[in-house]
């Protein structure tokens, strides 16, 4: 969101009411999975269930502006709050990720007050069966790409949809999307919502803008595979080869600073091909390393991101989350070597895999600890370790459109509805828990 004053619209933006919000507006740039959960939750006008944790510093004035009323949240639209304080700008959300329905509303569920943030680790827990899930109906969100719409693609089982994340030491309230938007903007009418270019969310496209006109609010999704800058170089034979400048921030960063709430992620792309091999690929300054360790490259790239955050964002006005690495569950190979997950219908309940914690996550923790900006780690890694049943496998393509091959299965992305909905719940709960305990 652009805070304060007026400006000329950027290319591709609508003018008037459909442009970027002004002083009283809210601009959200969200990962592919945030969008449909948020849209579905809003149209249901029901409170959906959440989970989260983190005990880092927060810009308290922003949180109190966002979430000034106490729990429990009502399940009906809240009345418009008092006018925006002159000293505060309405918040916005931007998510920068490496990846990226409304038939019957879910049954009602009484909200449960959040515990004090010091009393519960929201990321340590287990998945429990819950008949009230999923949070929105499969196939009902018009923005979900075929690759994630597992039920519509013919997946025969549905038990994977009926699990709720339960922290060991507490329960969490259900999400109320209308309430969230009212708190962002101060309006209580039903929203009209759309993607400004008419796009559906896919694995390929890199930028989406979702408008909530009645709330003067925008949700954006910005794709950045590595958070640092991709490029090309021409070798001695005149051929173009890709490079990755681990000391330069990604070009999409020009969009980041205008948001009040930002969510970042990078991880899986660092395990692929040229990135993992590191041959004539990683670059610092004008020098391309003939060979460079991918783990060290990741560490330097995350530091580059952290330095950009420290230098360009204001912790009194903006909130930054880093969403952790989500687990893949390939059997008998990897994504490009015959790995499978077809037929998985239950979460993992025991075993060493549940304790798996990638080195990349340890690096992220170290870097965030050293930052001046109080960035928050949305640590979804361990809760995704359980969910070997949540991937598309062979159901990333509609079976009615032809024979579905089992030779290459998707065991790293997630079906929607599904596990990524819990990440969005975590963001909401974390923001609210901070506002009620400071």
N, C-alpha and C positions, 0 to 999 in steps of 0.2 A: 504494500500500500504506500502511496505517496502521502506524506503527512504535511498538512498545512499548505495554504495558498492554492494557486491554480497553475496549470501547465498545459502545454500543447500536447495532444495525444500522440503517442508513438505510432509508427506505422503498424497497421494491422489491428489497432484498437478501434472500437466504435466510439463515436462522439456522443455527447449528451449523456443520458442515463446509462448507457452501456459502456462508457469509457471507464478508465481507472477511477477509483473512488477519490474524492477530494478529502477535505479535512475530516468529515464525519463518516467517511467510508471505510471499508475493510477489504483488503486484498489478500487472498489466500492462494498459495501456489503449492499444490499437494501432489504427493506421489499417486500413481495410478490407483492404488488400493484405498487411499483416503477418500477419493471422490465418490465412489459408488456407495460405500458405507455411509458417508455423510449425507448424500442425497437421499438414500433409502431411509435413513433414520429420520430425516426431516419430514419426508412425506408421510411416514407412519405417524409422526407426532407422538412417539412413544419414547420412554426412557429406556435406553439400551445399556447392557451391563459392561463394566469397565475393570481394568486392572493396571497398576503401574507403581513405580517408585523412583526415587532419587533424592539424595540429600545434599544438593549443591545450593549455592546462593541463588537468589532470585531478585529481579527488579520488583520490589514489593509493590510500588505504586501501580505498575502495569497489572499485576495480578489482582490487586484490590479493585482496580477499575473493571477488570474482566469479570471477576467472580466476587462481587461485593455481598450478595445475599447468602445466608447460611444454608446448610443442608437441613432436612432432605429437600432435593429438588422436586418441584411438582411435575406431574406427568402431562399437564395441560400447559398451553402457552402462558408464559409469565407476562404480567403487565409491563409496559415500557418503563425502564428505570428513569431516574432523574436525568436531566440534560448532561451531556458530556462535560466534565470539569475542564475549565479553560486550559489547565496546565497539562492535560493528558490528551494524547492523540489516539483515536480508535485503532485497535490492533489488527494486524494482518498476519497471514501464515504463508510461508513459502517452504516447499519441500524439494530437495535436490537429491535424486536417488539414481542408482545405477540400473534399475529395472522399472520397471512399472507392471426397479424390480418390486415391483411394488404391488403384488396381487393381494395378499392378505397380511395385515399387520401382525407382528408377533404378539403373543398374549401379554397382558400387563404384568408388571413386576414392581413390587414396592421398593423404592430406593432405600439403600442402606447407607447410613452416614459413614464417611471415610474416617479411619482411625488417624491419630496424630502421625505425622510422617516419620517420627522417630521410633514408632512402635511396630512397624510392619515392613518387611522387605517384600514389595509387591512382585518382584521378579523371581522369588523362590517359592515354588509351589508345585501344583500338579493340575492336570486337566480332569474335570469331573463331568460326568454325563448330565445333560440338562435339556429337557424336552422343549424348553422355551426357545431354543436355538434351532436354525440360524436367525440372525438378526434381521435379515430381509430374505425374500423368497428367491431361490435360484432361477436364473433366466429373466428376472424382472427388471434388472437395472439396464437401461438402454446403452450405457457407456462401457460395459464389460466386453472386451474383445473375445472372440471365439476361443482363443488359446487358453483362457482362464475359466470359461463357462462349462465346467465339467458335466453338470447334470444335463444341460441342453445338448451336450455332445454325446450323450448316451452312457455315461457312467451309471452302472446298475445299482450301486449301493448308495445310501445316504447317511449312514450312521456317523460318518466323519464330520457331518455338519452340526452334530448335537453335542458339542463339548464346550465347556466354559473354563477359562483359566481361573484357578482358585489359589491365591497366595496361602501359605501355610498358616499365617497368624492373623488373617483378617478377611473380610469380604469387602467388596467394592460396590459403589452405587452404579445404577444403570444410566447409560448415556441419554441425554435429552438434547437432540440436535437443534430443535426450535429454541430451547432455552439458551443454548450456546450462541446462536446467531443473535438473539435478542440482547445478550450480554455484550456481544461485539458491537452492535450498532444501536440498539435502543428502539427497535421497531417490533411489532408483534403480529403483523399480517402474515398470511401464508406467502411463501416465497414462490416466485417464478424463477426457474433455473434452467440453464442451458450451457453447452460448450459453444463459445462464440464463433468458432469456425465450423461447427457441425461435426467435429471429429469424434470417433469412438477411440477408446483407450486401446492401444496396441503395444506390442513389444518394440516396434520400430520408430514411431513418431516421437519427437523429443520435446514438444511443448504444447501444453493444453491450458486453456483459460476457462474456468467454470464461473458463471455469474449467478449470484443470488440477488436479483434486482430489488426485491422488496426489502432486502436487508442492506442494500448498497455494499455488497460483500463479494469478493472474488477469490476463488481457489485456483491457484496455478500449480502446474506440474512442470518442472524443468529437468530434462534428462542431462546428466553429466556422468559418464561412465566412471571416471577416475577422480573427479573434482579438480584435477590439474589438466594442463593443456595438451591436447592431441595435435599432432602436426605431421608433416611429411618432409622427407629430404630426397634429393636426387643423387643417386650414387654415380660412380665413375662410368657406368655403362648407360647412363641416361634413364635408368628406371627409378620410379618413385617408391620409396619405402616409408612406412609409418614410423613415427617417433612419439615419445611421450616426455614432455618437459616437466620433470618432477619438482622444479623450482619455480614454476609459473602457474598461476591460478587459471582455471578454465575460462574460456571466453564468455560462458553463460553467466559469470559472476556479475556482469553488469545488471542483471535482473535481480540479484539476491538482495542488495542493500535496501531496496524499497519496502521490504516486508518487515513486519514487527515480530512475527514468530516464524522461525525457519527450522526445517528438518532436513538433515543431510544423511547420506549413506553412500558408501562405496565398499566393494568387497569381492563379489563373485567374478567380476571381470578381471581381477588380478590373478586368477587361476587359469586363464585361457591362453593357449598357444604362445604367441610372441611375447605376451606380457609375462608369462611364467618362465619362458626361456631366457629372456633378457639379452638377446644377441642383437647388437647394433640397433637398439630400440630406445633405451633410456637416455635422457639428455639433460644436461645442466649447462646453462649459458648457451654457448655455441658448440659445446663439445658433446658428441654422441659416444657413449661408452661402447666399446667392442663387446664387452660382456659385463653384466651387472646383476647382482642378486635381487630377485624380485621382492623379497621381504624387506630388505633395506630400502628399496625404491618405494615401497608402500609407506614405510616409516617417514621418509623424507617428504612424500606427497602429503601425508596427513599433517605434518608440521607446516608445510606450505599453506594448506587450508587453514590451520589454526592461526598462523601469522596473519592471514588475510582477515579472519574474524576479529582478531585482537586490534587490528589497525583500522578497520572500516565500520564496525558495528558499535552501537552504544548500549551497554548493559542496563542503563536506566530506561531505555525505550524499547529494547528488543530482547527476545528470548531465542536461544539456539538449542536445538536438540541434535544429537548424533544418534541415529538409529543403528543398532548393532547388526552384526552379521547374522543372517538367518541360515539355518542348517539345510543341507541337501541330504538325500537319503538314497543313494545309488547302491544297488547290489550287483556284484559281479562285474564291475567296470565303472567308468565315469560317464559323463554326459556324451562324450564323443567316442566311447569304446564299448558300447553294449550294456551299460549300466541300466538296471531296471528297478521299478518300484510298483509295477502293476500288481493288483490283488491285495495291497495293504489296506486293511479296513479298521484297524485299531491303533491307537497310540502305543508307543513303546512304554512299558511299565517298569522295566528294570534293566540293568546291564551297564557296561562301561560307557556306551555311547551317550548316556544321559549326562555324563560328566565331561563330555567333550567341550573344550573351550579353545577356539582357534588362536594362534599366535597373533593374528591380526587384531583380535579384540584386546589382547594384552597391550599391544602397541597403542591402540586408540585410548585405552585407559591412561597410559603413561602420558600421552600427548595432552589429553584434556586436563589432567592434573597440573600440568605446567602452564596452562593458558592463563592469561590475565582475565579474559572474558569468562564468566561463569557458565560455560556450556554444560549441557546435561546429557548424560548417556542414557538413551532409551534401550536398555539391554535386553533385547528379545532373544538372544542366542540360546539360552538354556530352555526357554519355554518352547522354542521351535525344535529342539532336539527330540522331544517326545513324538512329534507329529509326522511320522513316516507315512501316515495315511492321507495326508492333506495335499499331495501333489497331483498334477494332472495325469501323470504317467502317459498312457496312450490316448487319453481323453482331452487332449489339447486341440483336437480336430473333430468336427461333427461326423459321426459314423455314417450318417445318411448320405454324405457327399462322396462316399467311396470307401474302399478298404483302408482300414487303419493299420499302419505298420507298427509292429512291436520292436522293431530293430533299434529305433532311437526314441527313448522315452524322456519325458520332462519330469525330473525328480528334484528340481531346484526351485522352480516357480511354484505358485500355490493356486488351488482352485478358489473361485469366488462364487458365493460367500465362502468364508474360510478363515484360516489362521491370520492373514493380514488385518482382518477386522479388529482383532485384539490389539494390534499396534496402535490403531486410532483411538481405541478405548483408553489405552495407556496414556496417550498424550493428554486427553481430556482429564483423566483422573489426576495426573501429575499436576497440571495447572490448578485444578481445584484444590487439591490437598495442600499445595503451597499457600494458597490464598487463605485457607481456613486455619493454618497453624502458625502463621507469622504475625 
